[in-house]
Amino acid sequence: MVSMGAETLFVGLILSTIMVELTGIYPGGMIVPGYVALYLDQPLRLAGTLIAAILTMLTYRITAHFFILFGRRQFVLLLLVGAVWAMLLQLVLPSLGVNSVAWRTIGWVIPGLLANTLLRQNRVATLLALGVTSVGTFFVVRLLGIVIR
């Protein structure tokens, strides 16, 4: 039996592929909408992930002035910096009196994947595609759950 998480990621991947084929816009990375769909009921966690992705993107822009970053180097740096921001937010927020559990990011890789896509294409289009694909994934998985039972 496949878990609901695995089903959600699979449906998210399919809908991401359809989104890219129809519009040419990547929804934050091919696997990101599936993960976002898993956490649609936790808006603070989504916000924390978006904040980490934006901080990752800003860090990259500063770092790019000092290093030659493109291709694989850029991608790896974004993943690493995204993970660092995710961990830092989890460590720093409690000392500010903020509930870090509610604001923690969706994993350590998702902020870097999202930042990578935000750097490569229009930010508004990316976030809209991510929203549409994630909500679509959420509803398709719920519909499949009803039909299969």
PyRosetta script that sets phi, psi and omega in degrees:
from pyrosetta import init, pose_from_sequence

init()
pose = pose_from_sequence("MVSMGAETLFVGLILSTIMVELTGIYPGGMIVPGYVALYLDQPLRLAGTLIAAILTMLTYRITAHFFILFGRRQFVLLLLVGAVWAMLLQLVLPSLGVNSVAWRTIGWVIPGLLANTLLRQNRVATLLALGVTSVGTFFVVRLLGIVIR")
pose.set_psi(1, 135.0)
pose.set_omega(1, -179.3)
pose.set_phi(2, -88.3)
pose.set_psi(2, 137.3)
pose.set_omega(2, -179.9)
pose.set_phi(3, -74.8)
pose.set_psi(3, 159.4)
pose.set_omega(3, -179.9)
pose.set_phi(4, -61.5)
pose.set_psi(4, -33.3)
pose.set_omega(4, 178.2)
pose.set_phi(5, -64.1)
pose.set_psi(5, -44.9)
pose.set_omega(5, 179.4)
pose.set_phi(6, -65.3)
pose.set_psi(6, -40.5)
pose.set_omega(6, 177.2)
pose.set_phi(7, -61.5)
pose.set_psi(7, -43.2)
pose.set_omega(7, -179.1)
pose.set_phi(8, -63.2)
pose.set_psi(8, -44.5)
pose.set_omega(8, 179.3)
pose.set_phi(9, -64.1)
pose.set_psi(9, -38.7)
pose.set_omega(9, 179.6)
pose.set_phi(10, -65.5)
pose.set_psi(10, -47.8)
pose.set_omega(10, 178.7)
pose.set_phi(11, -63.6)
pose.set_psi(11, -41.0)
pose.set_omega(11, 177.7)
pose.set_phi(12, -60.2)
pose.set_psi(12, -39.8)
pose.set_omega(12, 178.0)
pose.set_phi(13, -65.4)
pose.set_psi(13, -41.8)
pose.set_omega(13, 178.0)
pose.set_phi(14, -63.9)
pose.set_psi(14, -47.4)
pose.set_omega(14, -179.5)
pose.set_phi(15, -67.0)
pose.set_psi(15, -33.6)
pose.set_omega(15, 175.3)
pose.set_phi(16, -62.8)
pose.set_psi(16, -43.3)
pose.set_omega(16, 178.9)
pose.set_phi(17, -62.2)
pose.set_psi(17, -43.2)
pose.set_omega(17, 177.9)
pose.set_phi(18, -62.7)
pose.set_psi(18, -43.2)
pose.set_omega(18, 179.5)
pose.set_phi(19, -59.2)
pose.set_psi(19, -45.9)
pose.set_omega(19, -179.2)
pose.set_phi(20, -65.4)
pose.set_psi(20, -42.0)
pose.set_omega(20, -179.4)
pose.set_phi(21, -66.1)
pose.set_psi(21, -38.1)
pose.set_omega(21, -177.7)
pose.set_phi(22, -79.8)
pose.set_psi(22, -36.2)
pose.set_omega(22, -172.4)
pose.set_phi(23, -116.1)
pose.set_psi(23, -21.6)
pose.set_omega(23, -174.5)
pose.set_phi(24, 79.3)
pose.set_psi(24, 6.6)
pose.set_omega(24, -178.6)
pose.set_phi(25, -105.6)
pose.set_psi(25, 125.9)
pose.set_omega(25, 176.7)
pose.set_phi(26, -82.6)
pose.set_psi(26, 130.7)
pose.set_omega(26, -177.8)
pose.set_phi(27, -85.4)
pose.set_psi(27, 56.7)
pose.set_omega(27, 177.1)
pose.set_phi(28, 83.1)
pose.set_psi(28, 12.8)
pose.set_omega(28, -173.9)
pose.set_phi(29, 113.5)
pose.set_psi(29, 150.3)
pose.set_omega(29, -172.8)
pose.set_phi(30, -65.5)
pose.set_psi(30, -33.1)
pose.set_omega(30, -175.3)
pose.set_phi(31, -96.4)
pose.set_psi(31, -14.0)
pose.set_omega(31, -174.4)
pose.set_phi(32, -60.2)
pose.set_psi(32, -44.8)
pose.set_omega(32, -178.8)
pose.set_phi(33, -59.1)
pose.set_psi(33, -33.7)
pose.set_omega(33, 177.4)
pose.set_phi(34, -63.8)
pose.set_psi(34, -43.5)
pose.set_omega(34, 177.9)
pose.set_phi(35, -67.7)
pose.set_psi(35, -41.0)
pose.set_omega(35, 178.5)
pose.set_phi(36, -62.7)
pose.set_psi(36, -39.9)
pose.set_omega(36, 178.9)
pose.set_phi(37, -60.2)
pose.set_psi(37, -34.3)
pose.set_omega(37, 178.8)
pose.set_phi(38, -65.2)
pose.set_psi(38, -24.2)
pose.set_omega(38, -174.5)
pose.set_phi(39, -118.0)
pose.set_psi(39, 21.8)
pose.set_omega(39, 179.7)
pose.set_phi(40, -61.7)
pose.set_psi(40, -22.6)
pose.set_omega(40, 179.0)
pose.set_phi(41, -85.2)
pose.set_psi(41, 3.6)
pose.set_omega(41, 179.9)
pose.set_phi(42, -125.7)
pose.set_psi(42, 76.9)
pose.set_omega(42, -174.4)
pose.set_phi(43, -60.5)
pose.set_psi(43, -32.5)
pose.set_omega(43, 178.5)
pose.set_phi(44, -67.7)
pose.set_psi(44, -34.9)
pose.set_omega(44, 177.2)
pose.set_phi(45, -67.2)
pose.set_psi(45, -39.5)
pose.set_omega(45, 175.7)
pose.set_phi(46, -63.4)
pose.set_psi(46, -42.5)
pose.set_omega(46, 178.1)
pose.set_phi(47, -63.8)
pose.set_psi(47, -41.9)
pose.set_omega(47, 177.7)
pose.set_phi(48, -61.1)
pose.set_psi(48, -39.3)
pose.set_omega(48, 178.3)
pose.set_phi(49, -66.3)
pose.set_psi(49, -42.8)
pose.set_omega(49, 179.0)
pose.set_phi(50, -65.2)
pose.set_psi(50, -41.0)
pose.set_omega(50, 177.7)
pose.set_phi(51, -61.7)
pose.set_psi(51, -45.7)
pose.set_omega(51, 178.9)
pose.set_phi(52, -62.0)
pose.set_psi(52, -38.4)
pose.set_omega(52, 179.2)
pose.set_phi(53, -66.2)
pose.set_psi(53, -41.4)
pose.set_omega(53, 179.4)
pose.set_phi(54, -67.0)
pose.set_psi(54, -43.0)
pose.set_omega(54, 176.4)
pose.set_phi(55, -62.3)
pose.set_psi(55, -37.0)
pose.set_omega(55, 177.3)
pose.set_phi(56, -64.0)
pose.set_psi(56, -44.5)
pose.set_omega(56, 179.6)
pose.set_phi(57, -62.8)
pose.set_psi(57, -43.9)
pose.set_omega(57, 178.6)
pose.set_phi(58, -65.0)
pose.set_psi(58, -41.1)
pose.set_omega(58, 177.4)
pose.set_phi(59, -61.8)
pose.set_psi(59, -41.1)
pose.set_omega(59, 177.8)
pose.set_phi(60, -61.6)
pose.set_psi(60, -45.4)
pose.set_omega(60, -178.1)
pose.set_phi(61, -59.9)
pose.set_psi(61, -38.5)
pose.set_omega(61, 177.4)
pose.set_phi(62, -69.6)
pose.set_psi(62, -46.5)
pose.set_omega(62, -178.2)
pose.set_phi(63, -63.6)
pose.set_psi(63, -33.7)
pose.set_omega(63, -177.7)
pose.set_phi(64, -64.5)
pose.set_psi(64, -18.8)
pose.set_omega(64, 176.6)
pose.set_phi(65, -73.0)
pose.set_psi(65, -20.2)
pose.set_omega(65, -174.9)
pose.set_phi(66, -109.4)
pose.set_psi(66, -19.7)
pose.set_omega(66, -176.9)
pose.set_phi(67, -130.2)
pose.set_psi(67, 154.4)
pose.set_omega(67, 174.6)
pose.set_phi(68, -85.9)
pose.set_psi(68, 109.4)
pose.set_omega(68, -174.8)
pose.set_phi(69, -126.4)
pose.set_psi(69, 116.2)
pose.set_omega(69, 174.3)
pose.set_phi(70, -158.3)
pose.set_psi(70, 162.9)
pose.set_omega(70, 176.9)
pose.set_phi(71, 59.0)
pose.set_psi(71, -129.7)
pose.set_omega(71, -175.4)
pose.set_phi(72, -63.7)
pose.set_psi(72, -39.3)
pose.set_omega(72, 178.8)
pose.set_phi(73, -60.2)
pose.set_psi(73, -45.4)
pose.set_omega(73, 179.2)
pose.set_phi(74, -61.2)
pose.set_psi(74, -46.7)
pose.set_omega(74, -177.3)
pose.set_phi(75, -62.6)
pose.set_psi(75, -46.4)
pose.set_omega(75, -179.6)
pose.set_phi(76, -64.9)
pose.set_psi(76, -41.9)
pose.set_omega(76, 178.2)
pose.set_phi(77, -60.2)
pose.set_psi(77, -44.2)
pose.set_omega(77, 180.0)
pose.set_phi(78, -62.5)
pose.set_psi(78, -40.9)
pose.set_omega(78, 177.7)
pose.set_phi(79, -64.2)
pose.set_psi(79, -44.2)
pose.set_omega(79, -179.5)
pose.set_phi(80, -66.6)
pose.set_psi(80, -45.8)
pose.set_omega(80, -179.7)
pose.set_phi(81, -66.3)
pose.set_psi(81, -37.9)
pose.set_omega(81, 175.7)
pose.set_phi(82, -60.1)
pose.set_psi(82, -41.7)
pose.set_omega(82, 178.0)
pose.set_phi(83, -65.8)
pose.set_psi(83, -39.7)
pose.set_omega(83, 178.8)
pose.set_phi(84, -64.4)
pose.set_psi(84, -45.3)
pose.set_omega(84, 178.2)
pose.set_phi(85, -62.7)
pose.set_psi(85, -39.8)
pose.set_omega(85, 178.1)
pose.set_phi(86, -60.1)
pose.set_psi(86, -45.1)
pose.set_omega(86, 179.3)
pose.set_phi(87, -68.1)
pose.set_psi(87, -42.1)
pose.set_omega(87, 180.0)
pose.set_phi(88, -62.2)
pose.set_psi(88, -42.4)
pose.set_omega(88, 177.7)
pose.set_phi(89, -60.4)
pose.set_psi(89, -39.9)
pose.set_omega(89, -179.6)
pose.set_phi(90, -68.0)
pose.set_psi(90, -30.7)
pose.set_omega(90, -179.8)
pose.set_phi(91, -84.6)
pose.set_psi(91, -38.2)
pose.set_omega(91, -172.7)
pose.set_phi(92, -82.9)
pose.set_psi(92, -38.0)
pose.set_omega(92, -174.4)
pose.set_phi(93, -58.0)
pose.set_psi(93, -39.8)
pose.set_omega(93, 178.3)
pose.set_phi(94, -61.5)
pose.set_psi(94, -34.1)
pose.set_omega(94, 179.8)
pose.set_phi(95, -71.4)
pose.set_psi(95, -17.1)
pose.set_omega(95, 175.8)
pose.set_phi(96, -92.7)
pose.set_psi(96, 2.6)
pose.set_omega(96, 179.9)
pose.set_phi(97, 82.9)
pose.set_psi(97, 16.3)
pose.set_omega(97, -179.3)
pose.set_phi(98, -101.5)
pose.set_psi(98, 140.9)
pose.set_omega(98, 178.3)
pose.set_phi(99, -68.9)
pose.set_psi(99, 100.9)
pose.set_omega(99, -174.6)
pose.set_phi(100, -68.5)
pose.set_psi(100, -24.4)
pose.set_omega(100, 179.8)
pose.set_phi(101, -65.7)
pose.set_psi(101, -41.4)
pose.set_omega(101, -179.2)
pose.set_phi(102, -70.2)
pose.set_psi(102, -32.3)
pose.set_omega(102, -174.9)
pose.set_phi(103, -96.4)
pose.set_psi(103, -2.5)
pose.set_omega(103, -177.3)
pose.set_phi(104, -63.2)
pose.set_psi(104, 157.4)
pose.set_omega(104, -175.1)
pose.set_phi(105, -81.9)
pose.set_psi(105, 167.4)
pose.set_omega(105, 174.7)
pose.set_phi(106, -82.0)
pose.set_psi(106, 93.0)
pose.set_omega(106, -179.6)
pose.set_phi(107, 68.3)
pose.set_psi(107, -173.8)
pose.set_omega(107, 179.9)
pose.set_phi(108, -103.4)
pose.set_psi(108, -17.9)
pose.set_omega(108, -175.4)
pose.set_phi(109, -91.9)
pose.set_psi(109, -34.0)
pose.set_omega(109, -174.6)
pose.set_phi(110, -57.5)
pose.set_psi(110, -43.4)
pose.set_omega(110, 178.1)
pose.set_phi(111, -59.3)
pose.set_psi(111, -39.1)
pose.set_omega(111, 178.7)
pose.set_phi(112, -68.7)
pose.set_psi(112, -40.4)
pose.set_omega(112, 176.8)
pose.set_phi(113, -63.4)
pose.set_psi(113, -43.5)
pose.set_omega(113, 179.4)
pose.set_phi(114, -65.1)
pose.set_psi(114, -43.7)
pose.set_omega(114, 178.3)
pose.set_phi(115, -61.0)
pose.set_psi(115, -39.8)
pose.set_omega(115, 178.7)
pose.set_phi(116, -59.1)
pose.set_psi(116, -45.0)
pose.set_omega(116, -179.7)
pose.set_phi(117, -70.8)
pose.set_psi(117, -38.8)
pose.set_omega(117, 178.8)
pose.set_phi(118, -62.3)
pose.set_psi(118, -32.6)
pose.set_omega(118, 177.5)
pose.set_phi(119, -73.3)
pose.set_psi(119, -30.3)
pose.set_omega(119, -171.9)
pose.set_phi(120, -89.2)
pose.set_psi(120, -22.3)
pose.set_omega(120, -177.9)
pose.set_phi(121, -143.5)
pose.set_psi(121, 175.2)
pose.set_omega(121, -178.6)
pose.set_phi(122, -52.6)
pose.set_psi(122, 126.2)
pose.set_omega(122, -174.6)
pose.set_phi(123, -65.2)
pose.set_psi(123, -43.6)
pose.set_omega(123, -179.4)
pose.set_phi(124, -64.0)
pose.set_psi(124, -45.6)
pose.set_omega(124, 179.5)
pose.set_phi(125, -61.9)
pose.set_psi(125, -40.0)
pose.set_omega(125, 179.2)
pose.set_phi(126, -62.3)
pose.set_psi(126, -47.5)
pose.set_omega(126, -177.6)
pose.set_phi(127, -68.8)
pose.set_psi(127, -35.9)
pose.set_omega(127, 175.7)
pose.set_phi(128, -65.9)
pose.set_psi(128, -44.0)
pose.set_omega(128, 178.1)
pose.set_phi(129, -63.1)
pose.set_psi(129, -39.6)
pose.set_omega(129, 177.7)
pose.set_phi(130, -63.0)
pose.set_psi(130, -44.3)
pose.set_omega(130, 179.4)
pose.set_phi(131, -62.9)
pose.set_psi(131, -48.3)
pose.set_omega(131, -178.9)
pose.set_phi(132, -62.8)
pose.set_psi(132, -45.9)
pose.set_omega(132, -177.2)
pose.set_phi(133, -68.3)
pose.set_psi(133, -38.9)
pose.set_omega(133, 180.0)
pose.set_phi(134, -67.8)
pose.set_psi(134, -45.0)
pose.set_omega(134, 178.7)
pose.set_phi(135, -65.6)
pose.set_psi(135, -41.4)
pose.set_omega(135, 176.3)
pose.set_phi(136, -59.5)
pose.set_psi(136, -43.2)
pose.set_omega(136, 177.9)
pose.set_phi(137, -60.7)
pose.set_psi(137, -46.2)
pose.set_omega(137, 179.8)
pose.set_phi(138, -55.2)
pose.set_psi(138, -49.1)
pose.set_omega(138, -176.8)
pose.set_phi(139, -72.2)
pose.set_psi(139, -36.6)
pose.set_omega(139, 177.8)
pose.set_phi(140, -64.2)
pose.set_psi(140, -42.5)
pose.set_omega(140, 179.7)
pose.set_phi(141, -65.0)
pose.set_psi(141, -41.1)
pose.set_omega(141, 178.1)
pose.set_phi(142, -64.4)
pose.set_psi(142, -41.7)
pose.set_omega(142, 179.1)
pose.set_phi(143, -63.8)
pose.set_psi(143, -44.4)
pose.set_omega(143, 177.5)
pose.set_phi(144, -61.6)
pose.set_psi(144, -37.8)
pose.set_omega(144, 177.8)
pose.set_phi(145, -63.0)
pose.set_psi(145, -37.1)
pose.set_omega(145, 178.4)
pose.set_phi(146, -71.5)
pose.set_psi(146, -43.1)
pose.set_omega(146, -177.0)
pose.set_phi(147, -68.5)
pose.set_psi(147, -40.5)
pose.set_omega(147, -176.3)
pose.set_phi(148, -70.6)
pose.set_psi(148, -33.5)
pose.set_omega(148, -177.5)
pose.set_phi(149, -75.0)
pose.dump_pdb("model.pdb")
